[in-house]
Amino acid sequence: MTDSEQTSVVITGANKGLGFEAARRLGKQGWTVFLGSRDEGRGRAAADKLAAGGADVVLVPLDVTSDESVAGAVRLVREHTDRLDVLINNAGAPGNIVAPADATAEEVHAVYDTNVYGPIRVTHAFLPLLRAARHPRVVMVSSGGGSFAVVTDPQQPVSKMHELAYSSSKAALNMITIRYAQALPEIKFNIATPERSPTASSPPPT
Ligand SMILES: NC(=O)c1ccc[n+]([C@@H]2O[C@H](COP(=O)([O-])OP(=O)(O)OC[C@H]3O[C@@H](n4cnc5c(N)ncnc54)[C@H](OP(=O)(O)O)[C@@H]3O)[C@@H](O)[C@H]2O)c1
């Protein structure tokens, strides 16, 4: 095991999209990036890309829906460090957009497994390593779609996107984050809600 003064971060679902971009930016800042990916091949390709740019990156096979996979991820991270400064629960499943009348519990469950139980599974497993850090932080990547205010605002396109699974999973994640923050004040919990940049076809709200 090697420990250092470098800030360390675990990012779930970091083989592409926002997770990959966060990994790239934090790697550039000299952080040790534990790049989570449920698919080892896709994760290896992403990690190699960042390593080629000079990042200190370790591929961590991590499927947030599997207790076994998450336990393996913790074991691997422990081989490199005895503390974890930051955990970013980024992995997310959009699910299919199914009208509420047609949605089944099975479909909703699959989305919750990634977006709700996933962050709980991962946060719970990494708590001992987080608690060993001086200023531990957990970031939950949520969505404006999980906000009651946004979803009930007729000006917001998401108010007309009729589905159950994704928005309710992110609303649950928001509450879970608040409850963690209240119960574990020694760890800073943050909710991040990414937004697409405004374009000419979608001007910013006035
Ligand atoms: N992009 C946006 O505009 C936006 C807006 C609001 C919120 N968000 C949230 O931001 C986060 C990232 O979104 P994104 O746009 O970057 O999505 P993305 O490009 O689809 O990437 C999602 C990542 O999550 C991974 N993932 C899915 N299920 C997983 C599982 N069971 N275990 C581990 N990893 C899993 C995917 O892995 P695979 O490659 O193997 O599928 C992928 O790496 C999500 O939580 C999303 O809800 C995004």
The ligand as a MOL file (V3000), in Angstrom:
LIG
                    3D

  0  0  0     0  0            999 V3000
M  V30 BEGIN CTAB
M  V30 COUNTS 48 52 0 0 0
M  V30 BEGIN ATOM
M  V30 1 N -25.6440 14.7880 -18.9290 0
M  V30 2 C -26.6070 15.5430 -18.3870 0
M  V30 3 O -27.0980 16.5190 -18.9880 0
M  V30 4 C -27.1160 15.2310 -16.9970 0
M  V30 5 C -28.1320 16.0430 -16.4660 0
M  V30 6 C -28.5940 15.7750 -15.1800 0
M  V30 7 C -28.0310 14.7500 -14.4480 0
M  V30 8 N -27.0690 13.9600 -14.9930 0 CHG=1
M  V30 9 C -26.5120 12.8730 -14.1640 0
M  V30 10 O -25.1010 12.9060 -14.2870 0
M  V30 11 C -24.5720 11.5910 -14.1530 0
M  V30 12 C -23.6820 11.2790 -15.3440 0
M  V30 13 O -24.4640 11.4430 -16.5060 0
M  V30 14 P -23.8350 11.3820 -17.9860 0
M  V30 15 O -24.6390 12.2970 -18.8220 0
M  V30 16 O -22.3570 11.5210 -17.9420 0 CHG=-1
M  V30 17 O -24.2630 9.8800 -18.3850 0
M  V30 18 P -23.5510 8.8250 -19.3130 0
M  V30 19 O -22.6670 9.4610 -20.3410 0
M  V30 20 O -24.6380 7.8980 -19.7810 0
M  V30 21 O -22.6050 8.0270 -18.2950 0
M  V30 22 C -23.1730 7.2770 -17.2670 0
M  V30 23 C -22.0660 6.4820 -16.6180 0
M  V30 24 O -22.6710 5.6910 -15.5670 0
M  V30 25 C -22.2420 4.3550 -15.7810 0
M  V30 26 N -23.1540 3.3770 -15.1950 0
M  V30 27 C -24.4540 3.1080 -15.5190 0
M  V30 28 N -24.9060 2.1080 -14.7500 0
M  V30 29 C -23.8770 1.7230 -13.9490 0
M  V30 30 C -23.7020 0.7360 -12.9610 0
M  V30 31 N -24.6900 -0.1200 -12.6360 0
M  V30 32 N -22.5180 0.6600 -12.3140 0
M  V30 33 C -21.5110 1.5030 -12.6200 0
M  V30 34 N -21.5790 2.4230 -13.5850 0
M  V30 35 C -22.7540 2.5250 -14.2390 0
M  V30 36 C -22.1160 4.1910 -17.2860 0
M  V30 37 O -21.3600 3.0350 -17.6020 0
M  V30 38 P -21.4610 2.3140 -19.0570 0
M  V30 39 O -20.6030 3.1030 -19.9880 0
M  V30 40 O -20.9510 0.9510 -18.7730 0
M  V30 41 O -22.9070 2.3480 -19.4590 0
M  V30 42 C -21.3890 5.4980 -17.5930 0
M  V30 43 O -20.0300 5.3830 -17.2770 0
M  V30 44 C -25.7700 10.6570 -14.0190 0
M  V30 45 O -26.0070 10.3680 -12.6620 0
M  V30 46 C -26.9060 11.4770 -14.6130 0
M  V30 47 O -28.1700 11.1010 -14.0890 0
M  V30 48 C -26.6070 14.1850 -16.2560 0
M  V30 END ATOM
M  V30 BEGIN BOND
M  V30 1 1 1 2
M  V30 2 2 2 3
M  V30 3 1 2 4
M  V30 4 1 4 5
M  V30 5 2 4 48
M  V30 6 2 5 6
M  V30 7 1 6 7
M  V30 8 2 7 8
M  V30 9 1 8 9
M  V30 10 1 8 48
M  V30 11 1 9 10
M  V30 12 1 9 46
M  V30 13 1 10 11
M  V30 14 1 11 12
M  V30 15 1 11 44
M  V30 16 1 12 13
M  V30 17 1 13 14
M  V30 18 2 14 15
M  V30 19 1 14 16
M  V30 20 1 14 17
M  V30 21 1 17 18
M  V30 22 2 18 19
M  V30 23 1 18 20
M  V30 24 1 18 21
M  V30 25 1 21 22
M  V30 26 1 22 23
M  V30 27 1 23 24
M  V30 28 1 23 42
M  V30 29 1 24 25
M  V30 30 1 25 26
M  V30 31 1 25 36
M  V30 32 1 26 27
M  V30 33 1 26 35
M  V30 34 2 27 28
M  V30 35 1 28 29
M  V30 36 1 29 30
M  V30 37 2 29 35
M  V30 38 1 30 31
M  V30 39 2 30 32
M  V30 40 1 32 33
M  V30 41 2 33 34
M  V30 42 1 34 35
M  V30 43 1 36 37
M  V30 44 1 36 42
M  V30 45 1 37 38
M  V30 46 2 38 39
M  V30 47 1 38 40
M  V30 48 1 38 41
M  V30 49 1 42 43
M  V30 50 1 44 45
M  V30 51 1 44 46
M  V30 52 1 46 47
M  V30 END BOND
M  V30 END CTAB
M  END
